């Protein structure tokens, strides 16, 4: 009996100790630098968001959020670093709709399951895209680009940020809409892709607005239209594609900060609260809006997960319609 009572007492002590230790971990979080993975090359929207939010979180939480660009595989290489990280909240990622939704339908052997392997912490922004062409092309409208592509089948090429990304998906939908024969050239990030559009190595691209804005303003690329149904504040003179030859066209990406499955809920909630506070700051909203993004105030993590799951279904239908379901 004495042995049983002793075992029971130890069990009670351990039960009390575990929540206390977990509480201490949350209260102490973060007590060292946090790795902030960007799964694309520097210079795109994901890098812009990560550097801005990371700096703000460092100011609020007292520890560095160290940005690491890990491009490749349409974001898969960076995502896998997060999936395989310790579930302690010290590895987070700027995860776009490509990472959390589109890849699931595009890739046959995706090495992670966004339903199970990643936790969305907070929604950051929606990002419109813009169809841009090299300014030396005799193209000033969607109709001009379609006519040129049809006159030179297989000769025009478009850039993307990797197979299955929303950059690629926009172009595939464009191809399907007009029955075009154009060549896909994938890159590891928006910046290098745009550089080759500027240089004329590829003729056009659907780019996220923030990295393209300066090139459009400087005449380095020509904008034919934005992918959203409404005009974009940062590009007020660029019409929606739906109004200039692509009826009912309306797409944009969304970006979250996400982390490894298994991170304690208390840490996820703490990060979510801090990120939502950052996103409510007027200077953050103004900066993102001026760059061409649409800032978002995130729902709580549980509601955000439901949103992501619904987007997996929605984008699956878009991917299937574009004819690239499980094509990679």
N, C-alpha and C positions, 0 to 999 in steps of 0.2 A: 504493500500500500504506500509505504514511504517513497518507493521508487516511482510509483505512478504519480503521486502528488508532486514530486520533484520534476518529473517530465512535463507535467501540466503547467507548472510554474515557469519552466524554461520556455515552453511554447507561448505562454502569455507574454513573457518578456520580449521574445522575438517578434511577436505580432505587433507589440507596441513600438519596437525599435524600428521596424521597416517603414511605417508611415512617418515617424520622426525623421529618419534619415532622408526619405523622399522630400519631406517638407524643407529640410535643410538644403538639399540640392537645389530646389526651386528658389528658395530665398537667396541663395548664394549665386544663382545663375545670372549672367555669365561671370565666372571668376578667371577666365582666360580668353584669348582671342577666339573669335568664331570664323570659321572658313566659309566664305560666301562664293559659291561656284556659279560662274556664268558659262553656260554650255555652248556658247558661240564666240567667235573672234571679237576682239575689242573694236569699238566704233559703232556698234548697232544699238538698238533700243534696249536690249537686255543689259548691256554694259552701262548705258546711261542711267537706267533705273537702279541698278545695283550700286553704282558709285554714289548716287544721290541718297538713296535710302540707307545704305551702309554707313555713310558719314553721319546721318541724322541719328541712327541707332547707336552709333559709338558715342555721340554726345549725350544721349539719353541714358544709356546703360553702362557707360564707363569703361568698356573694353572694345578693342579694335574689331571691326568686321572686315576681314582681309579678302579682297577681291581676287579671284583666280579664274582667268579665262581658260576654259578647257574645251576648245572647239572640236568638231568632227562628228561624222555619222548622223548629221541632222539633229544634233543635240544629245544623241544616245551616249556618247563617251562621257560627257559631263554628268548626265543623269545617273549613270552607273556608279560614278564616284560617290554620289549621294546615297544611292540604294545600298551600297556596301559599307557605308560609314557606320561608326558606332552610334547607336540610338540614344544620344545624350544631348542633342540640341546644339552641338558645336560644329555641325556642318549643315548649311542651308543652301538653297539654290534659287536663282531667278528662273522660274519654270513657266514657260509660255504654254499656250494652247497646243502648240506642236508637241511639246514634251508630255503633257498630261492628257491630251485627247486625240490629236490627229495621228500620231505614231501608232496608236493602238489599232487603227483600221488600215494603215498603209503598209506596215511591216509584217511579213510572214512570221519571222522569228524574233520578235521584239524581246530583248533579254530582261525586261522588267515588266511588271504589271502595274499600271498607274492606279488601279483600284486598291491594290494591296501593299505596294512597296514604297509609296510616297504619301506624305501627309501635306495637303495644302494648308498653309498657315493664314495667309491673308492675300486678298486680291489687291493689285496695285493700280492697274490701268487697262483700258482698252486702247488698241493701236490701229488706226486706219492705215491702209496701204495706198500707194500711188503708182500708177503706170508711167514709167519714164523711158525715154528713148535717147539714144545718142543724138545730139543736136545737129550733126552733119547729115543725118538722114533726111530725105525729102518728105518728112512726116510731121503733120501738125494736128492730126486728129486720129481717133480710133479707126475711122474709115480709111484714112491714108495708110495706116499700118497694116490693116487687113488686106488692102489692095496690093501693097508692096510684097507682103508675105505670100500671097497667092500667085504673084507674078514670078516669084523665085522660090518654088517649093524646095524645102530642105536646105536653103541657103542662109536664112536668118536664124539667129540663136538668141536664147534668153538666159539670164542668170538667175540662180536661186541660192538659198543658204543651205542647200542640201536636199536630197530626195525626201519627199513627204512633208517638208516644211510648208507653212502657209504661203510663203513666197512662191514655191513650186506649185501648190494647189491652185492659187489664183491664175497662174499661167496655163495650167492644164485646163481649167474651166474656160479660159479665153480661147484656147485652141479648139476645144470641143464646140463652143458656141458658134465659131466661124469655120470649122472644118479645116484648120490650118496644119501645114507640115513645117514645124519649126523645131530647132534642136535645143535640148536642155543642157546647160552647162552649170554644174553645181559647184559652190564655193563653201568655205568654212565659216563665213560671216557676211553680214551686209556690206561692211566697208570694202573688203576686197572685191566683192561682186560689183558694187557701184563703181569702183575704180576702173574695172574693165569695161563697163558701159561708157564711162567718160572717155576712155582710150579708144573705144570703137572695136574692141576685141569681141564683144557681144553687143547686140543691137538694142535690146530692151530688157526691162525687169519690172516686176511688181515689188517695190521696196516699201518697208515700213517708213512712215513719214519722217520721224525724227532725224535719222542719218541722211535722208535725201534732201531735207529742206534747204540746207546751205548750198548744195550743188544746184538745186532748182533756182534759188535766188541769184546765184552767181552765173547762171547761164551755162553751167557745165553739163547739165542734162535738161531735157525738155519734158514737162509734165503734161500728160494727156487727160488725166482724170483720177479722182480718188475713188476707192472701193466702197466707201460708206454712202448711204442714201442721202446724208446731209453733207454740206460743205465742212471743211476742216478749218478751225480757227487759224492755224498757222499758215494755211495756204488758201486764203480767201478768194483768190482769182482762179483757182483750179476747180472745175465743175465735177460733180459726181459722175462716174462712168455711166450710171443708170440714165443720165440725161443726155449723153452724147454717143449713143450707139450701142449700149449694152443694157437693154431694158431689164428692170427688176434686180440688177446686180447690187449686192449689199453684203460685204464681208469685212471683218476686222478680227484681229487677234486679241487675246487677253493675257495678262501676265500676273503671276502669283509669286510669292515667296513660299517655298515648300521645303520639307525636310524628310528625314528618314523615317520609315514606319517603325513604330515602337518607342519613339521619343515620348516621355511622360506627358500626359495631357496638361499638367500644370505648367510645364515649360512651353508647350505649344500655345496655351492660352495667354501666358505672359508675353511671348513674342507677338502674338496677334494683337494684343492690347497696345503694345508699344508701336507697332507698325501702323495701326489705325490712327493713333495719335499723331504720328509723323504725317500721314496722308491728309490729316485735317488741317495741317499748317498752311496758311494762305500762300506763303512763298513757294512751297512745294507744288501746290496746285497750279500756281501761275507759271512756274518754270516748265512743268510737264505740258501744260496747255500751249505755251509758246513754242515748244518743240514739236508739237503735233500730236501729242498723246491726249487721251481723255481720262483724267484722274478718277479713281473710284475709291469710295469708302467701303471697306470690306464688311461682309456679314461675318458672324462668328465662324470658327473653323468647322463646326458640324454642318452648318448651313452651306458653307463654301464647298465642302465635300459633295453634298447633294448637287450643287450647281455643276461641279466638275463631272460627276457621273452623267448628268443630263447632257453635257457638252460632248462627251464621248459618243453618245447615241446620235446627237445632232450632226457632228462632224463625220461620223461614220456614213450617214446618208449622203453628205456632200461628196465625200471621197469616192463612194460607189458611183454616184452620178458622173463624176469626173473621169471614171474609168481607171482609177489607179488603186483600187482596194487590194491590199496585200500584194502590191507590185514590187516591193523592195525586199 
